[in-house]
Amino acid sequence: MLTSLFDSRHERLLKAIDNNDLDKVAGLLAKIEAALLITPGKDGRHALEQALQAEEPRILELLLQKAPRPLPTGRCGTPLACLALQQANSLPHLTLLLQAGEDPNLEHQGQPLLHLCIETCEPSRLMLHLSRLLQHGAEINRPDADGHTLMQRLLPHGDQALLQFLLQSGAECEEAWLEEVNNAELVTQLKRVLDDLRIRKLMLGG
């Protein structure tokens, strides 16, 4: 009887998450064991994974406050942060996971989280996601599975604001990479940013 009671609460919690019912989720969390938050439901997803698809980020926030550590992966072994990137409402969910201790330098299938942002985020949202990961300690010069850094991968796209942001955030940029860029105006601007950074470093005694 006790087991069926907890099973029932577990299924009701998962249903409340699916329905984006924040009040019901909060009420059920007060009565449920923390271990059940990482117990798969009938479709193989646990509550945390399910919450990544919820429209209301507060649901994931409430679950993370009670969920045991370390955080589990999704049903296919994919880290929750990687799953978050695949959602339309990715930034608030990614932020909550990082605040809960998710590793900003984790790798999935050989790709660091920063590089996965390039593959999953729309250009208009990419800088925000990279910035959030860098704020939490992601290594900006960490190469991908092919040995390329973020700067190398994004240079061909020619997004001046994004490239300047990377340089000002500590991205390395070799002269040979700039020589391969066909946009002379962009190269001039990036070299100016690099010169400014070198001067600032000298003034600070670096």
MOPEGI-V177481 format. One record per pair of residues at least 4 apart in sequence whose ideal C-beta (glycine too) atoms are under 8 Angstrom apart, sorted by sequence separation. I is the first residue (numbers start at 0). GAP is how many residues later the second one is. D is the distance in whole Angstrom. If there is no record, write none. Layout:
i	gap	d
I	GAP	D
I	GAP	D
//
This chain:
i	gap	d
0	4	6
1	4	7
2	4	6
3	4	6
4	4	7
5	4	6
6	4	6
7	4	6
8	4	6
9	4	7
10	4	6
11	4	6
12	4	7
13	4	7
14	4	6
16	4	8
20	4	6
21	4	6
22	4	6
23	4	6
24	4	6
25	4	7
26	4	7
27	4	6
31	4	5
34	4	6
39	4	5
40	4	6
44	4	4
45	4	7
46	4	6
47	4	7
49	4	7
56	4	6
57	4	6
58	4	7
59	4	6
60	4	7
61	4	7
62	4	6
66	4	7
72	4	5
73	4	5
77	4	5
78	4	7
79	4	6
80	4	7
81	4	7
82	4	7
85	4	7
88	4	6
89	4	6
90	4	6
91	4	6
92	4	7
93	4	6
94	4	6
95	4	6
97	4	5
101	4	7
106	4	6
110	4	5
111	4	7
112	4	7
113	4	8
114	4	7
115	4	6
116	4	5
120	4	5
121	4	7
124	4	6
125	4	6
126	4	6
127	4	6
128	4	7
129	4	6
130	4	6
131	4	7
133	4	5
137	4	7
142	4	5
143	4	5
147	4	4
148	4	7
149	4	6
150	4	6
158	4	6
159	4	6
160	4	6
161	4	7
162	4	7
163	4	6
164	4	6
166	4	5
172	4	6
173	4	8
174	4	6
175	4	7
176	4	7
182	4	6
183	4	6
184	4	7
185	4	6
186	4	6
187	4	6
188	4	7
189	4	6
190	4	6
191	4	6
192	4	6
193	4	6
194	4	6
195	4	6
196	4	6
197	4	6
198	4	6
199	4	6
201	4	7
15	5	4
18	5	8
31	5	7
39	5	6
40	5	7
44	5	5
53	5	5
72	5	6
73	5	7
77	5	5
84	5	5
96	5	4
106	5	5
107	5	8
110	5	5
120	5	5
132	5	4
142	5	6
143	5	8
147	5	5
153	5	7
156	5	8
157	5	8
165	5	4
172	5	7
180	5	6
200	5	4
39	6	5
40	6	8
53	6	7
72	6	5
73	6	6
83	6	5
86	6	6
97	6	6
105	6	7
106	6	7
133	6	6
142	6	5
166	6	6
180	6	5
38	7	6
63	7	8
72	7	7
104	7	6
105	7	6
141	7	7
15	8	4
16	8	6
37	8	5
38	8	8
50	8	5
51	8	7
71	8	7
104	8	7
107	8	7
110	8	7
117	8	7
120	8	5
129	8	8
140	8	5
153	8	6
154	8	7
15	9	5
36	9	7
37	9	7
40	9	7
50	9	4
70	9	6
73	9	5
83	9	4
84	9	7
103	9	6
116	9	6
139	9	8
140	9	8
143	9	7
153	9	6
177	9	5
36	10	5
37	10	7
83	10	5
102	10	8
139	10	6
140	10	8
35	11	7
36	11	6
11	12	8
12	12	7
15	12	6
47	12	7
50	12	5
116	12	5
150	12	7
153	12	7
177	12	6
80	13	6
83	13	6
116	13	6
177	13	7
12	15	5
47	15	6
150	15	6
11	16	6
12	16	7
46	16	6
47	16	7
80	16	5
113	16	6
116	16	7
149	16	6
150	16	8
79	17	6
80	17	7
172	17	7
8	19	6
12	19	6
47	19	6
113	19	6
46	20	8
112	20	6
113	20	8
129	20	7
150	20	4
80	21	5
149	21	6
150	21	7
172	21	6
8	22	6
9	22	7
79	22	7
80	22	8
148	22	7
150	22	5
154	22	6
8	23	5
12	23	7
47	23	7
78	23	7
148	23	7
154	23	8
157	23	8
162	23	8
166	23	7
47	24	7
81	24	8
113	24	5
48	25	5
80	25	6
112	25	7
113	25	8
151	25	6
154	25	8
155	25	7
157	25	5
163	25	7
167	25	7
5	26	7
9	26	5
36	26	6
45	26	6
48	26	7
70	26	7
81	26	5
111	26	8
113	26	7
139	26	7
150	26	7
154	26	6
159	26	6
163	26	7
166	26	5
5	27	7
8	27	7
13	27	5
78	27	6
111	27	8
162	27	6
166	27	6
51	28	7
84	28	8
113	28	7
157	28	6
9	29	6
36	29	6
37	29	6
44	29	7
45	29	8
70	29	7
78	29	6
103	29	5
114	29	4
139	29	6
140	29	7
159	29	6
163	29	5
167	29	7
5	30	7
10	30	7
16	30	6
36	30	5
37	30	6
44	30	6
70	30	7
77	30	6
89	30	8
103	30	8
111	30	5
139	30	5
140	30	6
159	30	8
166	30	7
9	31	7
10	31	8
13	31	8
36	31	7
43	31	4
48	31	7
51	31	5
69	31	7
70	31	6
81	31	7
84	31	6
89	31	7
111	31	8
139	31	5
140	31	5
17	32	7
33	32	5
47	32	6
51	32	5
56	32	7
63	32	6
68	32	6
80	32	6
84	32	6
103	32	4
104	32	7
111	32	7
117	32	7
13	33	6
16	33	5
28	33	6
33	33	6
34	33	6
59	33	6
63	33	7
66	33	8
103	33	5
104	33	6
110	33	6
12	34	6
16	34	5
19	34	5
21	34	5
24	34	5
28	34	7
33	34	5
37	34	5
48	34	6
52	34	6
54	34	6
81	34	6
85	34	6
90	34	7
97	34	7
103	34	4
104	34	6
109	34	7
110	34	6
122	34	8
126	34	7
130	34	7
19	35	5
39	35	6
51	35	6
56	35	4
60	35	5
63	35	8
84	35	4
89	35	8
93	35	7
97	35	7
109	35	3
114	35	7
117	35	6
126	35	5
129	35	8
133	35	6
13	36	6
17	36	8
19	36	5
21	36	6
25	36	6
56	36	6
59	36	5
63	36	4
84	36	7
108	36	8
113	36	6
117	36	7
122	36	7
125	36	7
129	36	8
16	37	6
21	37	6
24	37	6
28	37	6
59	37	8
90	37	6
94	37	6
98	37	8
104	37	7
24	38	8
90	38	6
93	38	6
97	38	4
114	38	7
126	38	6
130	38	8
19	39	7
56	39	6
89	39	7
93	39	8
21	40	8
51	41	5
90	41	7
16	42	6
50	42	8
84	44	7
//
